[in-house]
Amino acid sequence: MDDNNLPHIVVPAHLPSLQKSIAFVSSCAKAAGFDSKRIREIELCVEEVLVNIFNYAYPGDGGQVTIACGRGAGGNLVVRIQDEGIPFNILSASDPDITANIDERQIGGLGIFFVRQLMDGVEYRREANRNILTLSVKPPAPPERSNRDS
């Protein structure tokens, strides 16, 4: 499937859209053969990104978010999230100091850290006044066959 022609939905950029958005990505991941643990990780990452967009990308007036999901190059699951909000490159955010005492840690940044840790690929670009964030997840490994199956 061409990466640019993935199935997609367009939702208003506000928190009531979160459930529909997560359900769309979850069904896509399930159809791609991911187990429930990996689907929860994908959902967590997409939720983190969307909540940030919903809360910060559109000060004042709201906007829209386009979420595309499907198989991309190499069989990877691709989740592409686009918005026309304030430019924000998730890759430019510094990692939080996870070794610091909880009372000394800076607020924020942990969710983005988890996204970068849990996804196999994270790419950002700004194009035509749009933030385009692409998350990719390697396909699940096929089940191992035992010698008795041969």
C-alpha positions as semicolon CSV with decimal commas, in nm:
position;residue;x (nm);y (nm);z (nm)
1;M;0,000;0,000;0,000
2;D;0,127;0,347;-0,084
3;D;0,215;0,528;0,237
4;N;0,035;0,841;0,118
5;N;-0,295;0,667;0,052
6;L;-0,353;0,518;0,395
7;P;-0,707;0,493;0,531
8;H;-0,773;0,801;0,743
9;I;-1,017;0,995;0,956
10;V;-1,044;1,367;1,023
11;V;-1,153;1,476;1,371
12;P;-1,195;1,807;1,551
13;A;-0,887;1,886;1,761
14;H;-1,049;1,852;2,101
15;L;-1,058;1,588;2,373
16;P;-1,401;1,443;2,287
17;S;-1,239;1,319;1,961
18;L;-0,986;1,107;2,150
19;Q;-1,194;0,790;2,189
20;K;-1,289;0,777;1,819
21;S;-0,927;0,843;1,719
22;I;-0,783;0,572;1,944
23;A;-1,049;0,322;1,830
24;F;-0,955;0,389;1,465
25;V;-0,583;0,327;1,527
26;S;-0,655;0,028;1,751
27;S;-0,866;-0,144;1,486
28;C;-0,595;-0,077;1,231
29;A;-0,328;-0,231;1,457
30;K;-0,548;-0,530;1,532
31;A;-0,610;-0,588;1,160
32;A;-0,231;-0,575;1,110
33;G;-0,191;-0,867;1,351
34;F;-0,047;-0,698;1,658
35;D;-0,106;-0,859;1,998
36;S;-0,302;-0,681;2,269
37;K;0,011;-0,567;2,459
38;R;0,160;-0,400;2,151
39;I;-0,179;-0,249;2,059
40;R;-0,197;-0,090;2,407
41;E;0,151;0,058;2,355
42;I;0,047;0,199;2,017
43;E;-0,272;0,341;2,171
44;L;-0,072;0,501;2,453
45;C;0,161;0,672;2,206
46;V;-0,118;0,797;1,982
47;E;-0,311;0,922;2,286
48;E;-0,005;1,113;2,408
49;V;0,045;1,281;2,072
50;L;-0,322;1,365;2,026
51;V;-0,371;1,505;2,377
52;N;-0,073;1,735;2,316
53;I;-0,222;1,850;1,986
54;F;-0,569;1,896;2,136
55;N;-0,432;2,097;2,430
56;Y;-0,159;2,305;2,265
57;A;-0,166;2,315;1,884
58;Y;-0,465;2,544;1,841
59;P;-0,478;2,825;2,098
60;G;-0,810;3,002;2,083
61;D;-0,998;2,856;1,789
62;G;-0,990;2,484;1,735
63;G;-0,873;2,301;1,430
64;Q;-0,871;1,954;1,284
65;V;-0,646;1,653;1,301
66;T;-0,607;1,393;1,027
67;I;-0,510;1,046;1,142
68;A;-0,403;0,791;0,882
69;C;-0,319;0,432;0,964
70;G;-0,221;0,125;0,766
71;R;0,060;-0,082;0,626
72;G;0,352;0,115;0,491
73;A;0,688;0,030;0,341
74;G;0,836;-0,297;0,459
75;G;0,506;-0,405;0,611
76;N;0,540;-0,161;0,902
77;L;0,226;-0,024;1,062
78;V;0,225;0,349;0,989
79;V;0,027;0,602;1,192
80;R;0,045;0,951;1,043
81;I;-0,096;1,240;1,242
82;Q;-0,134;1,580;1,074
83;D;-0,250;1,913;1,207
84;E;-0,228;2,278;1,105
85;G;-0,150;2,398;1,455
86;I;0,156;2,564;1,604
87;P;0,475;2,400;1,471
88;F;0,608;2,141;1,715
89;N;0,878;1,888;1,638
90;I;0,844;1,604;1,886
91;L;1,202;1,502;1,806
92;S;1,343;1,836;1,924
93;A;1,205;1,795;2,277
94;S;1,478;1,694;2,519
95;D;1,444;1,373;2,718
96;P;1,339;1,418;3,080
97;D;1,589;1,330;3,351
98;I;1,436;1,000;3,459
99;T;1,717;0,947;3,713
100;A;1,624;1,257;3,913
101;N;1,422;1,230;4,231
102;I;1,051;1,261;4,153
103;D;1,035;1,588;4,351
104;E;1,316;1,737;4,139
105;R;1,190;1,641;3,793
106;Q;1,069;1,900;3,547
107;I;0,700;1,878;3,460
108;G;0,628;1,746;3,112
109;G;0,820;1,555;2,852
110;L;0,766;1,206;2,986
111;G;0,491;1,118;2,738
112;I;0,702;1,225;2,442
113;F;0,989;1,021;2,586
114;F;0,765;0,713;2,593
115;V;0,653;0,771;2,235
116;R;1,015;0,776;2,119
117;Q;1,095;0,465;2,324
118;L;0,791;0,254;2,229
119;M;0,769;0,326;1,857
120;D;1,015;0,170;1,612
121;G;1,024;0,490;1,410
122;V;0,924;0,852;1,475
123;E;0,954;1,112;1,199
124;Y;0,844;1,474;1,193
125;R;0,825;1,726;0,915
126;R;0,657;2,062;0,863
127;E;0,507;2,091;0,517
128;A;0,252;2,335;0,374
129;N;0,184;2,479;0,722
130;R;0,113;2,131;0,859
131;N;0,279;1,930;1,134
132;I;0,318;1,576;1,000
133;L;0,418;1,317;1,258
134;T;0,471;0,961;1,139
135;L;0,495;0,676;1,386
136;S;0,596;0,336;1,257
137;V;0,585;-0,004;1,420
138;K;0,758;-0,313;1,286
139;P;0,522;-0,597;1,203
140;P;0,486;-0,870;1,462
141;A;0,724;-1,161;1,415
142;P;0,558;-1,470;1,274
143;P;0,505;-1,743;1,531
144;E;0,796;-1,983;1,552
145;R;0,730;-2,327;1,414
146;S;0,838;-2,626;1,612
147;N;1,013;-2,921;1,447
148;R;0,693;-3,119;1,480
149;D;0,520;-2,878;1,240
150;S;0,759;-2,968;0,957
